[in-house]
Amino acid sequence: MPAIAKAQPLANLRDRLWLVLSALVLAALLLVPARADEKTIRIGYQKYGTLVLLKGRASLEPRLKALGYTVTWSEFPSGPPLLEALNAGAIDFGTAGETPPIFAQAASDVLTYVAHEPPAPRGEAILVPKGSPLQSVADLRGKKVALNKGSNVHYLLVRALEKAGLSLKDITPTYLAPADARAAFERGAVDAWAIWDPYLAAAEVSTSARTLSDGTGLVPNHQFYLASRDFSAKNGPVLDAVIAAIGEVDAWARDNTDAVARELAPSVGIPAPILAVALKRQSYGIRPLDAPVIAEQQRIADTFHSLGLVPKAPTISEAVRKPGS
């Protein structure tokens, strides 16, 4: 009996330690899937731009690892489908020009404006074939104009027509993605094409297309970085890390356009010398949205609402990420 009495405390201690250890192991196993799911940022990018450079250089991953996060990347052909994915909850962060967020925000209150790049009005234009008799935007009356619906150039076309005393009702908009629009442009199925870089630079070089108007004096052509409202609210430090990493790539790209062109050429499928033309028209220097940028974006929203292109004019200021959030 004495021997048994002495052994009992040791057995109880071992049992307690085993129970504690088992509980810890079970808790860890239960937490792993949720933690992995919660600690991933899903980024949408396009073939051209700072995000594809950031992906290629893998300079974001170490920043995120320090915060306990990983990243997955998804490629999109343009801004509208990227923001459809954001609205649908398929990605957490991405980039688009100034018009796609208007359509996305009018459809849902999911997105948040996180930051923007300075204006780049020469990075989009309305083109006509080299031998076209059209000499000005006013000559587009009754003509077919190809464009990607809901993209930046949609607003450029509206503003250019407005300046010329016309409206979308005076032309025949032909809504096509860039590749299809270029094919239609080259075979003469449309009279003009509203397009952005680097497709703009490629068309200028390879087809000798003429510019009727670029964005100068008409539109700022901002590039925005956007996140889902829910992700932004819960993952502020992660967004800060992403923006900081973009800023570093931006600073390098601004002073090394030829090197950037060589790096992007294989993924974009456009020769480096042509990409260099586009990159020199691009703007650099990521920054938070200020009052003038918010006001300009609101003008775009109001314009599209007045034209009946969106059912309501979203309030831009309500979707801007607040400092420190």
Solvent accessible surface area in square Angstrom, and as a share of the most:
residue,aa,sasa,rsa
1,M,176,0.78
2,P,100,0.63
3,A,76,0.59
4,I,113,0.58
5,A,64,0.50
6,K,154,0.65
7,A,52,0.41
8,Q,96,0.42
9,P,79,0.50
10,L,107,0.53
11,A,32,0.25
12,N,57,0.29
13,L,82,0.41
14,R,148,0.54
15,D,83,0.43
16,R,136,0.50
17,L,109,0.54
18,W,168,0.59
19,L,119,0.59
20,V,88,0.51
21,L,97,0.48
22,S,44,0.28
23,A,58,0.45
24,L,112,0.56
25,V,78,0.45
26,L,103,0.51
27,A,43,0.33
28,A,53,0.41
29,L,115,0.57
30,L,123,0.61
31,L,88,0.44
32,V,89,0.51
33,P,86,0.54
34,A,50,0.39
35,R,122,0.44
36,A,62,0.48
37,D,110,0.57
38,E,120,0.54
39,K,74,0.32
40,T,31,0.18
41,I,0,0.00
42,R,88,0.32
43,I,0,0.00
44,G,0,0.00
45,Y,18,0.07
46,Q,27,0.12
47,K,86,0.36
48,Y,42,0.16
49,G,16,0.16
50,T,9,0.05
51,L,3,0.01
52,V,17,0.10
53,L,5,0.03
54,L,0,0.00
55,K,76,0.32
56,G,61,0.59
57,R,103,0.38
58,A,54,0.42
59,S,44,0.28
60,L,0,0.00
61,E,60,0.27
62,P,85,0.54
63,R,79,0.29
64,L,0,0.00
65,K,162,0.69
66,A,91,0.70
67,L,74,0.37
68,G,40,0.38
69,Y,32,0.12
70,T,86,0.50
71,V,20,0.12
72,T,69,0.40
73,W,49,0.17
74,S,46,0.30
75,E,87,0.39
76,F,32,0.13
77,P,100,0.63
78,S,7,0.05
79,G,6,0.06
80,P,28,0.18
81,P,42,0.26
82,L,0,0.00
83,L,2,0.01
84,E,119,0.53
85,A,14,0.11
86,L,0,0.00
87,N,36,0.18
88,A,86,0.67
89,G,40,0.38
90,A,58,0.45
91,I,3,0.02
92,D,9,0.05
93,F,0,0.00
94,G,0,0.00
95,T,11,0.07
96,A,0,0.00
97,G,9,0.09
98,E,0,0.00
99,T,0,0.00
100,P,6,0.03
101,P,0,0.00
102,I,0,0.00
103,F,49,0.21
104,A,9,0.07
105,Q,15,0.07
106,A,8,0.06
107,A,84,0.65
108,S,32,0.21
109,D,102,0.53
110,V,43,0.25
111,L,0,0.00
112,T,8,0.05
113,Y,0,0.00
114,V,12,0.07
115,A,3,0.02
116,H,5,0.02
117,E,7,0.03
118,P,20,0.12
119,P,69,0.44
120,A,12,0.09
121,P,39,0.24
122,R,126,0.46
123,G,7,0.07
124,E,0,0.00
125,A,1,0.01
126,I,0,0.00
127,L,0,0.00
128,V,0,0.00
129,P,44,0.28
130,K,137,0.58
131,G,75,0.72
132,S,15,0.10
133,P,116,0.73
134,L,14,0.07
135,Q,126,0.56
136,S,47,0.30
137,V,15,0.09
138,A,50,0.39
139,D,56,0.29
140,L,0,0.00
141,R,145,0.53
142,G,60,0.58
143,K,70,0.30
144,K,100,0.42
145,V,0,0.00
146,A,0,0.00
147,L,1,0.00
148,N,19,0.10
149,K,106,0.45
150,G,6,0.05
151,S,4,0.02
152,N,12,0.06
153,V,0,0.00
154,H,0,0.00
155,Y,6,0.02
156,L,0,0.00
157,L,0,0.00
158,V,10,0.06
159,R,60,0.22
160,A,3,0.02
161,L,0,0.00
162,E,101,0.46
163,K,153,0.65
164,A,35,0.27
165,G,63,0.60
166,L,13,0.07
167,S,45,0.29
168,L,23,0.12
169,K,192,0.82
170,D,43,0.22
171,I,12,0.06
172,T,67,0.39
173,P,40,0.25
174,T,35,0.20
175,Y,88,0.34
176,L,51,0.25
177,A,51,0.39
178,P,12,0.08
179,A,83,0.64
180,D,82,0.42
181,A,1,0.00
182,R,68,0.25
183,A,46,0.36
184,A,3,0.02
185,F,6,0.03
186,E,96,0.43
187,R,171,0.62
188,G,57,0.55
189,A,44,0.34
190,V,5,0.03
191,D,51,0.27
192,A,0,0.00
193,W,3,0.01
194,A,0,0.00
195,I,2,0.01
196,W,39,0.14
197,D,13,0.07
198,P,2,0.01
199,Y,67,0.26
200,L,1,0.01
201,A,0,0.00
202,A,8,0.07
203,A,0,0.00
204,E,48,0.21
205,V,85,0.49
206,S,68,0.44
207,T,39,0.23
208,S,54,0.35
209,A,11,0.09
210,R,69,0.25
211,T,63,0.36
212,L,27,0.13
213,S,21,0.13
214,D,39,0.20
215,G,0,0.00
216,T,83,0.48
217,G,74,0.71
218,L,18,0.09
219,V,6,0.04
220,P,22,0.14
221,N,20,0.10
222,H,11,0.05
223,Q,63,0.28
224,F,0,0.00
225,Y,4,0.02
226,L,0,0.00
227,A,0,0.00
228,S,13,0.08
229,R,97,0.35
230,D,87,0.45
231,F,17,0.07
232,S,7,0.04
233,A,84,0.65
234,K,147,0.62
235,N,16,0.08
236,G,9,0.09
237,P,89,0.56
238,V,3,0.02
239,L,0,0.00
240,D,78,0.40
241,A,13,0.10
242,V,0,0.00
243,I,33,0.17
244,A,43,0.33
245,A,1,0.01
246,I,0,0.00
247,G,23,0.22
248,E,97,0.44
249,V,8,0.04
250,D,1,0.01
251,A,42,0.33
252,W,73,0.25
253,A,2,0.01
254,R,118,0.43
255,D,106,0.55
256,N,53,0.27
257,T,20,0.12
258,D,77,0.40
259,A,28,0.22
260,V,1,0.00
261,A,1,0.01
262,R,153,0.56
263,E,69,0.31
264,L,4,0.02
265,A,18,0.14
266,P,111,0.70
267,S,53,0.34
268,V,19,0.11
269,G,64,0.62
270,I,19,0.10
271,P,80,0.50
272,A,23,0.18
273,P,100,0.63
274,I,22,0.11
275,L,0,0.00
276,A,11,0.09
277,V,62,0.36
278,A,1,0.01
279,L,3,0.02
280,K,126,0.53
281,R,33,0.12
282,Q,48,0.21
283,S,17,0.11
284,Y,30,0.11
285,G,19,0.18
286,I,28,0.14
287,R,113,0.41
288,P,103,0.65
289,L,20,0.10
290,D,71,0.37
291,A,76,0.59
292,P,91,0.57
293,V,11,0.07
294,I,36,0.18
295,A,43,0.34
296,E,30,0.14
297,Q,2,0.01
298,Q,43,0.19
299,R,131,0.48
300,I,0,0.00
301,A,0,0.00
302,D,66,0.34
303,T,30,0.18
304,F,0,0.00
305,H,84,0.37
306,S,90,0.58
307,L,73,0.36
308,G,61,0.59
309,L,47,0.23
310,V,5,0.03
311,P,114,0.72
312,K,111,0.47
313,A,35,0.27
314,P,9,0.06
315,T,60,0.35
316,I,0,0.00
317,S,55,0.36
318,E,119,0.54
319,A,1,0.01
320,V,18,0.11
321,R,41,0.15
322,K,119,0.50
323,P,135,0.85
324,G,91,0.88
325,S,57,0.37
